[in-house]
């Protein structure tokens, strides 16, 4: 997420969020004491206690059920309910569409976002190229992970052993002369993708078509989604694909930043 404009930050809310993030990272199952929290928050014990009591009244902080001395604090179960509702109210498309529109405008190519579904790449949103060329890129259909840019980008976030399991289960049929059809060749290609931060489907799924995709990691480092541009292999996509890839990486990074916790 973007850094908030300081003039619009409500300091009491920022302190509450900072305290919750502190509990998230350090409380564990045993919790944290008032003294530890006050020290790390650089607040007095009385102010920290008042903040904890306020948060506890909303169920986002909890404490030991008995005793008033030396009690420890942890995240409350109300956060589980809020998280479940947040997940149902916000889709991958919601998060990524603004960047897809910007990416399509910047590159004048069709931009898409896909998620990983049991090893397959499934496109969930698309912004068509502003020019006359239109590609038959449908939403909701499974795309082979070994021969699509989106599939490669999603797989590049996973460890090799997990990638290998998916490929052995799904298979690696060829569609063009350039399709990678062995696991070792594919893992070597993924190594390059990881190093440069983007993946390519260079006529591996369809002749004359190139796709450049970059992964978006969630807060745990797992594949949240991947975004891509796709077009006919002419012009900049043939002469300087790295310049297009840099734009794809930049827009993917913007989405990834929004998924990270904010520090105040």
C-alpha positions in Angstrom: 0.0 0.0 0.0 1.1 3.6 -0.6 2.4 5.7 2.2 -0.4 7.9 3.6 -0.2 11.6 3.3 0.9 12.8 6.8 -1.6 15.6 6.8 -4.4 13.1 6.6 -3.1 10.6 9.2 -5.2 10.3 12.4 -2.4 9.7 15.0 -4.6 7.7 17.4 -5.6 5.4 14.6 -2.0 5.1 13.4 -0.9 4.1 16.9 -3.6 1.5 17.1 -2.6 0.0 13.8 1.1 0.0 14.8 0.2 -1.8 18.0 -1.8 -4.4 16.1 1.2 -5.0 13.8 3.5 -5.3 16.7 1.2 -8.0 18.2 1.1 -9.7 14.8 4.8 -10.0 14.5 5.9 -10.6 18.1 3.0 -11.8 20.4 2.9 -15.4 19.3 0.7 -17.7 21.4 1.9 -16.4 24.7 1.2 -12.7 24.0 3.1 -9.6 25.0 3.1 -7.8 28.3 1.9 -4.2 28.9 5.5 -3.3 29.8 6.9 -4.7 26.5 4.3 -3.1 24.4 4.7 0.3 26.1 8.5 0.2 25.6 8.3 -0.7 21.9 5.5 1.8 21.2 7.5 4.4 23.1 4.4 5.3 25.1 3.6 5.5 28.8 2.0 2.4 30.4 -1.2 4.3 31.1 -1.6 5.4 27.5 -0.7 2.0 26.2 -3.2 0.4 28.6 -6.0 2.7 27.5 -5.3 1.9 23.9 -5.3 -1.8 24.6 -8.6 -1.6 26.5 -10.2 0.3 23.6 -9.0 -2.3 21.1 -10.2 -5.1 23.4 -13.7 -3.6 23.5 -13.9 -4.1 19.7 -12.5 -7.7 20.0 -9.4 -7.0 17.9 -7.2 -7.5 21.0 -7.6 -10.1 23.7 -5.9 -10.9 27.0 -5.7 -13.6 29.7 -9.2 -14.3 31.0 -8.2 -14.2 34.7 -6.1 -11.9 36.8 -5.3 -8.2 36.4 -1.5 -8.3 37.0 1.1 -9.3 34.5 -1.6 -10.1 31.8 -0.4 -10.6 28.3 -2.1 -9.4 25.1 -2.7 -11.0 21.7 -4.6 -10.4 18.6 -8.4 -10.9 19.0 -10.7 -13.2 17.1 -12.7 -10.3 15.6 -9.8 -9.9 13.2 -10.6 -13.3 11.8 -14.2 -12.2 11.0 -13.0 -8.9 9.5 -10.4 -10.8 7.4 -13.0 -13.2 6.0 -15.3 -10.3 5.0 -12.4 -8.4 3.5 -11.5 -11.4 1.4 -15.0 -11.8 0.1 -15.4 -8.1 -0.6 -12.2 -7.6 -2.5 -11.2 -9.6 -5.6 -8.0 -9.9 -7.5 -9.6 -8.0 -10.3 -10.5 -5.2 -8.0 -6.9 -4.8 -6.8 -5.3 -5.1 -10.3 -7.6 -3.4 -12.7 -6.3 0.1 -12.2 -2.8 -1.1 -13.0 -4.0 -3.1 -16.0 -5.6 0.0 -17.5 -2.5 2.0 -17.0 -0.3 -0.8 -18.3 -2.4 -1.2 -21.5 -2.3 2.5 -22.1 1.4 2.7 -21.6 2.2 -0.3 -23.9 -0.8 -0.2 -26.2 -1.1 -3.9 -25.7 -3.7 -6.1 -24.1 -3.1 -6.5 -20.4 -4.4 -9.3 -18.2 -4.2 -10.6 -14.7 -4.3 -14.3 -13.8 -4.4 -16.4 -10.6 -2.9 -19.9 -9.9 -5.5 -22.7 -9.8 -4.0 -26.1 -9.0 -1.1 -25.4 -11.3 -3.1 -23.7 -14.1 -3.1 -20.0 -14.9 -6.6 -18.6 -15.0 -7.1 -15.1 -16.3 -9.7 -13.2 -14.2 -9.5 -9.7 -15.8 -8.5 -8.1 -19.1 -8.0 -4.7 -20.6 -8.0 -4.8 -24.4 -5.3 -3.0 -26.4 -6.4 0.5 -27.4 -5.5 -0.1 -31.0 -7.3 -2.1 -33.7 -5.6 -5.5 -33.1 -7.7 -7.7 -30.9 -6.6 -11.1 -29.6 -8.8 -13.9 -28.6 -7.8 -14.0 -25.0 -10.7 -15.3 -23.0 -11.3 -15.0 -19.2 -11.8 -18.0 -16.9 -10.1 -20.5 -19.1 -7.2 -22.6 -17.9 -3.8 -21.8 -19.5 -0.9 -24.3 -19.6 1.6 -23.2 -17.0 4.6 -24.3 -19.2 3.7 -22.4 -22.3 2.0 -19.2 -21.1 3.7 -16.1 -19.8 1.2 -15.8 -17.0 1.7 -19.5 -16.0 5.4 -19.1 -16.0 5.3 -15.9 -13.9 3.0 -17.6 -11.3 5.2 -20.7 -11.2 8.4 -18.6 -10.8 7.3 -17.7 -7.3 7.1 -21.3 -6.2 9.9 -23.6 -5.2 11.2 -26.0 -7.8 9.8 -29.1 -6.1 6.3 -27.7 -6.1 6.6 -26.7 -9.7 7.8 -30.2 -10.6 4.8 -31.8 -8.9 2.4 -29.6 -10.8 4.0 -30.3 -14.2 4.1 -34.0 -13.6 0.4 -33.9 -12.7 -0.7 -31.7 -15.6 1.7 -32.7 -18.3 3.7 -30.6 -20.8 2.2 -31.0 -24.3 3.7 -29.0 -27.1 1.7 -26.5 -29.2 4.5 -24.9 -31.3 8.1 -25.8 -32.1 9.3 -23.5 -29.3 7.2 -25.1 -26.5 9.3 -26.3 -23.6 8.4 -30.0 -23.1 10.7 -31.2 -20.3 10.7 -30.3 -16.7 14.5 -29.6 -16.6 14.2 -27.2 -19.5 11.3 -25.5 -17.9 13.0 -25.2 -14.5 16.1 -23.6 -16.3 13.7 -21.1 -18.0 12.1 -20.3 -14.6 15.5 -19.7 -13.1 16.1 -16.9 -15.7 12.6 -15.6 -15.0 13.3 -15.3 -11.3 16.6 -13.5 -11.9 15.2 -10.9 -14.2 11.8 -10.6 -12.5 9.5 -11.5 -15.4 8.6 -14.4 -17.7 8.0 -14.7 -21.4 6.0 -16.8 -23.7 7.9 -16.2 -26.9 5.7 -18.0 -29.5 5.6 -21.0 -27.2 1.8 -21.2 -27.1 0.9 -19.6 -30.5 3.1 -18.7 -33.4 3.7 -15.0 -33.9 2.4 -14.1 -30.4 4.5 -13.0 -27.4 3.4 -12.5 -23.8 5.4 -10.9 -21.1 4.3 -11.4 -17.5 5.5 -10.5 -14.0 4.4 -12.1 -10.7 2.7 -10.4 -7.8 3.5 -11.9 -4.4 1.3 -11.7 -1.4 2.5 -10.7 2.1 3.7 -14.3 2.7 5.7 -14.4 -0.5 3.2 -16.8 -2.3 1.8 -16.1 -5.8 -1.2 -13.7 -5.4 -1.5 -13.2 -9.2 0.5 -12.3 -12.3 -0.1 -9.5 -14.8 0.9 -9.6 -18.4 0.8 -7.9 -21.8 0.2 -9.9 -25.0 0.6 -8.9 -28.6 1.8 -9.8 -32.1 5.5 -10.2 -32.3 6.3 -7.1 -34.3 7.6 -3.6 -33.4 8.8 -3.1 -29.9 7.8 -6.7 -28.8 10.3 -8.0 -31.4 12.9 -5.3 -31.3 13.1 -4.4 -27.6 10.9 -6.7 -25.4 13.0 -5.8 -22.3 11.6 -2.2 -22.4 8.0 -3.6 -22.3 9.0 -6.1 -19.6 10.2 -3.2 -17.4 6.8 -1.6 -17.6 5.1 -4.9 -16.7 7.4 -5.4 -13.7 6.8 -1.8 -12.6 3.0 -2.2 -12.6 3.2 -5.6 -10.9 5.4 -4.1 -8.2 2.8 -1.4 -7.5 0.1 -4.0 -6.9 2.5 -6.0 -4.7 3.2 -2.9 -2.6 -0.5 -2.5 -1.9 -0.6 -6.0 -0.5 2.1 -5.4 2.1 1.4 -4.2 5.7 1.7 -0.4 6.2 4.0 0.9 8.8 3.2 4.2 10.5 
